[in-house]
Amino acid sequence: MIATLSAPQTFDGRFSDARSAASREVRVRIDQGAVIIERGDGGKALHWPLARIDTAEPITASAGDVLIQEPARAGGTLFVMGPEFARELARLAPHLTARSRRWQGLRPFVYVALTLAAIAALVHITDFSPARSLARLLPHGTRVALGKEVIRSSTGGRAVCENPKGKDALAVLAKRLSDASGGKTAFRVTVADVDVINAFAAPGEQIVILRKLLETADSADEVAGVLAHEMGHGLELHPESGIVRAVGLIAITEFIFGGNGGTIGNIGLYLTQLGYSRQAEREADARAVGILKSAQISNRGIIDFFKRMSKMDGAPKDADATATGSALDMLRTHPSTAERLAMFAAQPAYPTTPALTSEQWRALKGICGQGASTPEKSEKSAPRAPVPQRDI
Ligand SMILES: [Zn+2]
């Protein structure tokens, strides 16, 4: 999986270990994912895996020297003069660069990134593009970071609704469905104060409901149906696969390390352009059926919601409806409403209880209330964000 580097260049460096203040001349090279330090005293060469190397001074594009250490084996430091080694190290261990410090909180694994880059190269060479299999290789932390970026850029930085009672109710519903989803990771569900009827799944088991969807829904069962469908997308890794397909793994790897040259300037924009295939929508619906059943929530809610949406899509549009994606888009990317209604309606009956109590449902409806700006105001004052096309 790791490509062999042809005859790695060697550099002169100075190594000091913690035991003595003196430093000694050493020969240094970067080979097979490690900095290798030959001490020239007949002793064993030191291998410092790139992923574990740290530097007090991040490597800049114009760095003329580098001072690194390997914290796991306390004490040793290596100093290498000259820009060539700095450039080589920055290329192979991007976590040491000044640019990547912006993403320090994420700190994913260099080995994983190198492996991904090698896979991406293979994919590029062989023109082989199983986006979902590749998406599965992304570490969880990376998927979460991507998801946050998608949410940030998709909601145009608009407020997350945080009325405490509303949040409690949402947490109850999210947990009930999450537990029923059979996924390894619980879904994180938030509501964004956006005046559009939509909800979407972002990478890393994250789901965003836009405020107007809550206002439009008639019952907690309807919202539960929508959430179950979005969880379906999440379980099938549709958001991750969409990004892999759109920008490629190399760009994602660059994104992880903050070293991208604008390849993923605004990753949310990619998602807004994607939409899912009919096949993906069917998969999400099939998952939704199972989730609702395990959660013992009636699928009547999602049927009612689809019916209302199809009526609205047939009606003349106002400015907001345009932002939700046109009826034509829905036709192109979604199975027909009739087909979906029939699929849900054909499910055998099972025992159900309401998704939320009526008190919880009222609280969820008010999650953006109490101090949040009114819809009219926020619509006028907020910049128009590129909201993903309707994904329900
Ligand atoms: Zn969908």
Residues whose N, C-alpha, C, O or C-beta is under 5 A from the ligand:
A	BS01	ZN	E281 A284 D391 I392
